Amino acid sequence: MEWSIQRIAKLAGVSSRTLRHYDAVGILHPARTDAGGMRWYDEASLSRLQRILLLRGLGVGIPAIAASLERASDEEALAAHLVDLEREADRVHRQIRAVEQTLRAREEGAAMTAEEALDGFDQSQYEQEVTERWGAAAWKRGQDWWKGMSDEGRQAFGQEHLDIAAGYAAAREEGESVDSDTVQALVERHYRWVGAGWQREPELEAFAGLGEMYVADERFAANYGGTEGAAYVRDAIQAFIATRRR
């Protein structure tokens, strides 16, 4: 079977321009291009696109994706991704059960255990994810910094992000362009907030990767009001980086 570029773009939630870019950089070629210039994709193309989208969802940049595609076959890589996805699905289901139990306990005035309340919320699960993206040193720095903070410091750090996200939402609602002074001031705060968590100044490419991750990963997109809000933040970050690189 074959599918047109428009059909694949719609199903994958990306633009046709993105698929053409993937072709240009050599990570996803169409199965064929017809006489009219239409690009067509086959089942092998879909397997490759799955890998690309999974890696983009982790915030991996195009050069790293290209290297990953060279290291393993689509079947091997997708099997590994499937294990990760099943693990994540199990964690989310456990969190849902824990929250449901908490609500029932509060409504009925019943007792509950700490194990029940925190099932699925173990933050050590993110160690592999952070290590793969930014290295073991980044995970250790972040953990040492977080554990060394007071409760007030942790609350202030969390509140700063809430304020930044609220600022993005308000600017978007008011029709502010992503490169406006108001929005770029928010991105500057965002950049410093990320740096505080990483305990170093973020590389521009890594900061851009975060913006892409906000859009691709529903867990993070939710912090910005969903995919459209996350896309606004991503575009604002890209404008910030463009200015820094001039």
FIRO-739185 format. One record per residue (C-alpha): residue number from 0; residue in one letter; x, y, z. Coordinates in Angstrom, 2 decimals. Each point is the difference from the previous one (the first is absolute). Layout:
% FIRO-739185
n = NUM | res = A | east = X | north = Y | up = Z
...
END
This chain:
% FIRO-739185
n = 0 | res = M | east = 0.00 | north = 0.00 | up = 0.00
n = 1 | res = E | east = 1.00 | north = 3.60 | up = -0.54
n = 2 | res = W | east = -1.15 | north = 3.28 | up = 1.51
n = 3 | res = S | east = 0.40 | north = 3.54 | up = -1.28
n = 4 | res = I | east = 2.07 | north = 2.55 | up = 1.86
n = 5 | res = Q | east = -3.16 | north = 1.92 | up = 0.92
n = 6 | res = R | east = -1.58 | north = -3.13 | up = 1.49
n = 7 | res = I | east = 3.09 | north = -0.90 | up = 2.02
n = 8 | res = A | east = 0.42 | north = 3.58 | up = 1.21
n = 9 | res = K | east = -3.61 | north = 0.11 | up = 1.22
n = 10 | res = L | east = 0.20 | north = -3.35 | up = 1.77
n = 11 | res = A | east = 3.33 | north = 0.83 | up = 1.66
n = 12 | res = G | east = -1.03 | north = 3.50 | up = 1.02
n = 13 | res = V | east = 2.91 | north = 1.62 | up = -1.82
n = 14 | res = S | east = 0.17 | north = 2.25 | up = -3.03
n = 15 | res = S | east = 0.86 | north = -1.08 | up = -3.52
n = 16 | res = R | east = 2.86 | north = 2.47 | up = 0.24
n = 17 | res = T | east = 1.38 | north = -1.98 | up = 2.96
n = 18 | res = L | east = -0.09 | north = -3.24 | up = -1.99
n = 19 | res = R | east = 1.77 | north = 1.69 | up = -2.90
n = 20 | res = H | east = 2.61 | north = 1.26 | up = 2.46
n = 21 | res = Y | east = 0.51 | north = -3.53 | up = 1.32
n = 22 | res = D | east = 0.63 | north = -1.07 | up = -3.60
n = 23 | res = A | east = 2.44 | north = 2.86 | up = -0.59
n = 24 | res = V | east = 2.08 | north = -0.85 | up = 3.08
n = 25 | res = G | east = 0.00 | north = -3.69 | up = -0.89
n = 26 | res = I | east = -1.97 | north = -1.58 | up = 2.84
n = 27 | res = L | east = -3.27 | north = -0.81 | up = -1.80
n = 28 | res = H | east = -0.20 | north = -0.43 | up = -3.76
n = 29 | res = P | east = -3.32 | north = -0.66 | up = -1.77
n = 30 | res = A | east = -0.39 | north = -3.39 | up = -1.61
n = 31 | res = R | east = -0.41 | north = 1.76 | up = -3.32
n = 32 | res = T | east = -0.84 | north = 3.32 | up = -1.62
n = 33 | res = D | east = -2.45 | north = -0.12 | up = -2.89
n = 34 | res = A | east = 0.16 | north = 1.92 | up = -3.27
n = 35 | res = G | east = -2.01 | north = 2.84 | up = 1.50
n = 36 | res = G | east = 2.45 | north = 0.42 | up = 2.89
n = 37 | res = M | east = -2.27 | north = -1.62 | up = 2.59
n = 38 | res = R | east = 1.90 | north = -1.88 | up = 2.72
n = 39 | res = W | east = -1.31 | north = -3.43 | up = 1.01
n = 40 | res = Y | east = 0.87 | north = -1.98 | up = 3.12
n = 41 | res = D | east = -0.17 | north = -3.76 | up = 0.59
n = 42 | res = E | east = -0.07 | north = -2.23 | up = 3.08
n = 43 | res = A | east = 3.78 | north = 0.21 | up = 0.46
n = 44 | res = S | east = -0.32 | north = 3.78 | up = -0.04
n = 45 | res = L | east = -2.59 | north = -0.19 | up = 2.77
n = 46 | res = S | east = 2.32 | north = -2.08 | up = 2.19
n = 47 | res = R | east = 2.77 | north = 2.52 | up = -0.49
n = 48 | res = L | east = -2.35 | north = 2.91 | up = 0.73
n = 49 | res = Q | east = -1.12 | north = -1.68 | up = 3.23
n = 50 | res = R | east = 3.61 | north = -0.08 | up = 1.17
n = 51 | res = I | east = 0.54 | north = 3.63 | up = -0.93
n = 52 | res = L | east = -3.13 | north = 1.19 | up = 1.78
n = 53 | res = L | east = 0.82 | north = -2.02 | up = 3.13
n = 54 | res = L | east = 3.48 | north = 1.52 | up = 0.13
n = 55 | res = R | east = -1.33 | north = 3.50 | up = -0.67
n = 56 | res = G | east = -2.40 | north = -0.56 | up = 2.86
n = 57 | res = L | east = 3.04 | north = -0.48 | up = 2.23
n = 58 | res = G | east = 1.42 | north = 3.31 | up = -1.15
n = 59 | res = V | east = 2.73 | north = -1.62 | up = -2.12
n = 60 | res = G | east = 1.40 | north = 2.26 | up = -2.72
n = 61 | res = I | east = 0.22 | north = -0.89 | up = -3.69
n = 62 | res = P | east = 3.77 | north = -0.80 | up = -0.02
n = 63 | res = A | east = -0.42 | north = -2.40 | up = 2.93
n = 64 | res = I | east = -3.03 | north = -1.58 | up = -1.66
n = 65 | res = A | east = 2.01 | north = -0.58 | up = -3.16
n = 66 | res = A | east = 2.74 | north = -1.69 | up = 2.03
n = 67 | res = S | east = -2.56 | north = -2.16 | up = 1.84
n = 68 | res = L | east = -1.58 | north = -1.12 | up = -3.26
n = 69 | res = E | east = 3.39 | north = -1.22 | up = -1.16
n = 70 | res = R | east = 0.71 | north = -2.00 | up = 3.17
n = 71 | res = A | east = -2.97 | north = -2.36 | up = 0.03
n = 72 | res = S | east = -2.64 | north = -1.41 | up = -2.31
n = 73 | res = D | east = -3.54 | north = 1.33 | up = 0.18
n = 74 | res = E | east = -1.19 | north = -3.31 | up = 1.48
n = 75 | res = E | east = 2.61 | north = 0.01 | up = 2.80
n = 76 | res = A | east = -0.53 | north = 3.65 | up = 0.87
n = 77 | res = L | east = -3.81 | north = -0.20 | up = -0.04
n = 78 | res = A | east = 0.09 | north = -3.08 | up = 2.23
n = 79 | res = A | east = 2.06 | north = 1.97 | up = 2.53
n = 80 | res = H | east = -2.34 | north = 2.98 | up = -0.28
n = 81 | res = L | east = -2.98 | north = -2.30 | up = 0.55
n = 82 | res = V | east = 1.45 | north = -1.17 | up = 3.30
n = 83 | res = D | east = 0.42 | north = 3.63 | up = 1.09
n = 84 | res = L | east = -3.54 | north = 0.91 | up = -1.07
n = 85 | res = E | east = -1.50 | north = -2.98 | up = 1.83
n = 86 | res = R | east = 1.95 | north = 0.97 | up = 3.12
n = 87 | res = E | east = -1.29 | north = 3.57 | up = -0.27
n = 88 | res = A | east = -3.58 | north = -1.20 | up = -0.55
n = 89 | res = D | east = 0.24 | north = -2.16 | up = 3.11
n = 90 | res = R | east = 1.29 | north = 2.96 | up = 2.02
n = 91 | res = V | east = -2.84 | north = 2.24 | up = -1.15
n = 92 | res = H | east = -2.61 | north = -2.67 | up = 0.79
n = 93 | res = R | east = 1.48 | north = -0.39 | up = 3.49
n = 94 | res = Q | east = -0.17 | north = 3.76 | up = 0.52
n = 95 | res = I | east = -3.65 | north = 0.03 | up = -1.10
n = 96 | res = R | east = -0.82 | north = -2.73 | up = 2.52
n = 97 | res = A | east = 1.90 | north = 1.83 | up = 2.74
n = 98 | res = V | east = -1.85 | north = 3.27 | up = -0.62
n = 99 | res = E | east = -3.35 | north = -1.82 | up = -0.15
n = 100 | res = Q | east = 0.77 | north = -1.67 | up = 3.33
n = 101 | res = T | east = 0.97 | north = 3.33 | up = 1.52
n = 102 | res = L | east = -3.25 | north = 1.63 | up = -1.14
n = 103 | res = R | east = -2.07 | north = -2.89 | up = 1.36
n = 104 | res = A | east = 1.86 | north = 0.07 | up = 3.30
n = 105 | res = R | east = -0.56 | north = 3.74 | up = 0.40
n = 106 | res = E | east = -3.66 | north = -0.23 | up = -0.95
n = 107 | res = E | east = -0.66 | north = -2.92 | up = 2.33
n = 108 | res = G | east = 2.29 | north = 1.11 | up = 2.82
n = 109 | res = A | east = 1.93 | north = -3.26 | up = -0.26
n = 110 | res = A | east = 3.66 | north = -0.57 | up = 0.76
n = 111 | res = M | east = 2.53 | north = -0.67 | up = -2.72
n = 112 | res = T | east = 3.65 | north = -1.02 | up = -0.07
n = 113 | res = A | east = 2.94 | north = 1.98 | up = -1.34
n = 114 | res = E | east = 0.67 | north = -2.88 | up = -2.39
n = 115 | res = E | east = -3.48 | north = 0.35 | up = -1.48
n = 116 | res = A | east = 0.23 | north = 3.78 | up = -0.31
n = 117 | res = L | east = 3.39 | north = 0.04 | up = -1.68
n = 118 | res = D | east = -0.22 | north = -3.08 | up = -2.19
n = 119 | res = G | east = 1.30 | north = 0.94 | up = -3.44
n = 120 | res = F | east = 1.49 | north = 3.31 | up = 1.11
n = 121 | res = D | east = 3.62 | north = -1.14 | up = 0.50
n = 122 | res = Q | east = 2.10 | north = 2.79 | up = -1.53
n = 123 | res = S | east = 3.00 | north = -2.33 | up = -0.48
n = 124 | res = Q | east = -1.82 | north = -1.22 | up = -3.13
n = 125 | res = Y | east = 1.21 | north = 3.13 | up = -1.77
n = 126 | res = E | east = 3.68 | north = -0.80 | up = 0.59
n = 127 | res = Q | east = 0.39 | north = -2.02 | up = -3.20
n = 128 | res = E | east = -1.96 | north = 2.54 | up = -2.04
n = 129 | res = V | east = 2.05 | north = 2.97 | up = 1.27
n = 130 | res = T | east = 3.27 | north = -1.92 | up = -0.31
n = 131 | res = E | east = -0.72 | north = -0.94 | up = -3.61
n = 132 | res = R | east = -0.81 | north = 3.59 | up = -0.93
n = 133 | res = W | east = 2.55 | north = 2.01 | up = 1.96
n = 134 | res = G | east = 2.41 | north = -2.43 | up = 1.67
n = 135 | res = A | east = 0.49 | north = -1.58 | up = 3.42
n = 136 | res = A | east = 1.68 | north = 3.12 | up = 1.36
n = 137 | res = A | east = -3.14 | north = 2.04 | up = -0.74
n = 138 | res = W | east = -2.16 | north = -2.43 | up = 1.95
n = 139 | res = K | east = 2.38 | north = 0.03 | up = 2.98
n = 140 | res = R | east = 0.28 | north = 3.80 | up = 0.04
n = 141 | res = G | east = -3.75 | north = 0.39 | up = -0.09
n = 142 | res = Q | east = -0.60 | north = -2.57 | up = 2.72
n = 143 | res = D | east = 2.69 | north = 1.43 | up = 2.31
n = 144 | res = W | east = -1.39 | north = 3.51 | up = -0.49
n = 145 | res = W | east = -3.61 | north = -1.04 | up = 0.57
n = 146 | res = K | east = 0.76 | north = -2.06 | up = 3.12
n = 147 | res = G | east = 2.02 | north = 2.86 | up = 1.43
n = 148 | res = M | east = -2.84 | north = 2.52 | up = -0.33
n = 149 | res = S | east = -2.33 | north = 0.98 | up = 2.81
n = 150 | res = D | east = -3.74 | north = -0.56 | up = -0.32
n = 151 | res = E | east = -0.38 | north = 3.74 | up = -0.54
n = 152 | res = G | east = 2.61 | north = -0.07 | up = -2.76
n = 153 | res = R | east = -1.73 | north = -2.87 | up = -1.76
n = 154 | res = Q | east = -3.32 | north = 1.77 | up = 0.24
n = 155 | res = A | east = 1.48 | north = 3.21 | up = -1.39
n = 156 | res = F | east = 1.60 | north = -1.90 | up = -2.88
n = 157 | res = G | east = -3.31 | north = -1.64 | up = -0.86
n = 158 | res = Q | east = -1.88 | north = 3.27 | up = 0.30
n = 159 | res = E | east = 2.41 | north = 1.71 | up = -2.38
n = 160 | res = H | east = -0.85 | north = -2.50 | up = -2.70
n = 161 | res = L | east = -3.72 | north = 0.41 | up = 0.66
n = 162 | res = D | east = 0.43 | north = 3.76 | up = -0.39
n = 163 | res = I | east = 1.97 | north = -0.42 | up = -3.23
n = 164 | res = A | east = -2.63 | north = -2.38 | up = -1.44
n = 165 | res = A | east = -2.78 | north = 2.41 | up = 1.01
n = 166 | res = G | east = 1.90 | north = 2.82 | up = -1.70
n = 167 | res = Y | east = 0.24 | north = -1.99 | up = -3.23
n = 168 | res = A | east = -3.72 | north = -0.79 | up = 0.14
n = 169 | res = A | east = -0.93 | north = 3.66 | up = 0.58
n = 170 | res = A | east = 2.27 | north = 1.20 | up = -2.81
n = 171 | res = R | east = -1.43 | north = -2.56 | up = -2.39
n = 172 | res = E | east = -3.54 | north = 0.95 | up = 0.97
n = 173 | res = E | east = 0.78 | north = 3.67 | up = -0.68
n = 174 | res = G | east = 1.43 | north = -0.80 | up = -3.42
n = 175 | res = E | east = 3.60 | north = 0.87 | up = 0.86
n = 176 | res = S | east = 2.46 | north = -1.15 | up = -2.66
n = 177 | res = V | east = 2.61 | north = -2.45 | up = 1.21
n = 178 | res = D | east = 2.80 | north = 2.45 | up = -0.73
n = 179 | res = S | east = -1.58 | north = 2.91 | up = 1.89
n = 180 | res = D | east = 1.89 | north = 1.56 | up = 2.91
n = 181 | res = T | east = -2.59 | north = -1.29 | up = 2.45
n = 182 | res = V | east = 0.26 | north = -3.61 | up = -1.14
n = 183 | res = Q | east = 3.76 | north = 0.09 | up = -0.37
n = 184 | res = A | east = 0.31 | north = 1.26 | up = 3.58
n = 185 | res = L | east = -1.96 | north = -3.11 | up = 1.03
n = 186 | res = V | east = 2.33 | north = -2.22 | up = -2.01
n = 187 | res = E | east = 2.98 | north = 1.61 | up = 1.74
n = 188 | res = R | east = -1.54 | north = -0.88 | up = 3.36
n = 189 | res = H | east = -0.75 | north = -3.50 | up = -1.31
n = 190 | res = Y | east = 3.61 | north = -0.41 | up = -1.13
n = 191 | res = R | east = 1.29 | north = 1.03 | up = 3.44
n = 192 | res = W | east = -2.52 | north = -2.32 | up = 1.69
n = 193 | res = V | east = 1.21 | north = -2.96 | up = -2.06
n = 194 | res = G | east = 3.60 | north = 0.95 | up = 0.77
n = 195 | res = A | east = -0.76 | north = 0.01 | up = 3.71
n = 196 | res = G | east = -1.35 | north = -3.52 | up = -0.23
n = 197 | res = W | east = 2.91 | north = -1.20 | up = -2.10
n = 198 | res = Q | east = 2.51 | north = 1.87 | up = 2.15
n = 199 | res = R | east = 1.64 | north = 1.41 | up = -3.11
n = 200 | res = E | east = -0.85 | north = 2.27 | up = -2.91
n = 201 | res = P | east = -1.93 | north = -2.10 | up = -2.53
n = 202 | res = E | east = 1.51 | north = -0.41 | up = -3.45
n = 203 | res = L | east = -2.21 | north = 1.63 | up = -2.60
n = 204 | res = E | east = -0.51 | north = -3.29 | up = -1.85
n = 205 | res = A | east = -1.08 | north = -1.69 | up = 3.24
n = 206 | res = F | east = -2.40 | north = 2.85 | up = 0.78
n = 207 | res = A | east = -1.45 | north = -0.33 | up = -3.50
n = 208 | res = G | east = -0.39 | north = -3.73 | up = 0.63
n = 209 | res = L | east = -2.07 | north = 0.76 | up = 3.08
n = 210 | res = G | east = -2.32 | north = 2.13 | up = -2.09
n = 211 | res = E | east = -0.49 | north = -2.84 | up = -2.46
n = 212 | res = M | east = -0.58 | north = -2.41 | up = 2.87
n = 213 | res = Y | east = -2.73 | north = 2.21 | up = 1.46
n = 214 | res = V | east = -1.95 | north = -0.43 | up = -3.24
n = 215 | res = A | east = 0.71 | north = -3.68 | up = -0.58
n = 216 | res = D | east = -0.55 | north = -1.29 | up = 3.54
n = 217 | res = E | east = -3.50 | north = 0.38 | up = 1.45
n = 218 | res = R | east = 1.40 | north = -0.05 | up = 3.53
n = 219 | res = F | east = 1.81 | north = 3.27 | up = -0.64
n = 220 | res = A | east = -2.49 | north = 1.52 | up = -2.43
n = 221 | res = A | east = -2.56 | north = -0.11 | up = 2.83
n = 222 | res = N | east = 2.10 | north = 2.54 | up = 1.91
n = 223 | res = Y | east = -0.65 | north = 2.54 | up = -2.76
n = 224 | res = G | east = -3.67 | north = -0.63 | up = -0.65
n = 225 | res = G | east = 0.40 | north = -2.82 | up = -2.52
n = 226 | res = T | east = 1.72 | north = -0.43 | up = -3.34
n = 227 | res = E | east = -0.90 | north = 3.42 | up = -1.43
n = 228 | res = G | east = 1.25 | north = 1.80 | up = 3.09
n = 229 | res = A | east = 3.17 | north = -2.08 | up = -0.01
n = 230 | res = A | east = 0.55 | north = 0.84 | up = -3.68
n = 231 | res = Y | east = -0.22 | north = 3.70 | up = 0.90
n = 232 | res = V | east = 2.68 | north = -0.51 | up = 2.67
n = 233 | res = R | east = 2.16 | north = -1.98 | up = -2.41
n = 234 | res = D | east = -0.22 | north = 2.75 | up = -2.63
n = 235 | res = A | east = 0.84 | north = 2.62 | up = 2.63
n = 236 | res = I | east = 3.06 | north = -2.02 | up = 1.02
n = 237 | res = Q | east = 1.08 | north = -0.29 | up = -3.63
n = 238 | res = A | east = -0.29 | north = 3.80 | up = -0.38
n = 239 | res = F | east = 2.08 | north = 0.42 | up = 3.16
n = 240 | res = I | east = 2.70 | north = -2.32 | up = -1.35
n = 241 | res = A | east = 0.03 | north = 1.72 | up = -3.39
n = 242 | res = T | east = 0.71 | north = 3.30 | up = 1.74
n = 243 | res = R | east = 2.76 | north = -1.54 | up = 2.11
n = 244 | res = R | east = 1.72 | north = -1.40 | up = -3.08
n = 245 | res = R | east = 0.17 | north = 3.29 | up = -1.88
END
